[in-house]
Amino acid sequence: GASPLQVGLATSCFSVAQMICCPILISASSRLGRLRVLRACLAGAAFASLLISISSSIAGILFGRLLAGAFAASVPVAQAAVTDIVSDGAATALSRVAAAAQLGVVVGPAVSAFMAAVLGKTFGW
């Protein structure tokens, strides 16, 4: 198991990486295009989750959490894309983006638990 310090590091390193990388990725989305950066953020977040799931060490988990935080700019980049596309009713559109992000926070763990149960029975995990 992890020590309380290691758990704290795993929790805080995500936020620190997000705080540092979000402005950089949002600026890059202005130069390179929102869709390109959004795709990179989503692929990076998926890779970070995969890395965390297969990691057998605390260092691997910490590195995965750092990567996940670094690529956590998908919501601000999506919000910037919405403001680029929608001229009238931007507030409504932005609230829908926020609601979709929060829906992922609520539904995601339930879907992953269901998939783990189904895949666990299928593959004998």
Secondary structure, DSSP 8 states (H G I E B T S, - for coil): ---HHHHHHHHHHHHHHHHHHHHHHHHHHHHH-HHHHHHHHHHHHHHHHHHHHH--SHHHHHHHHHHHHHTTTHHHHHHHHHHHH-SSSHHHHHHHHHHHHHHHHHHHHHHHHHHHHHHHHHHT-
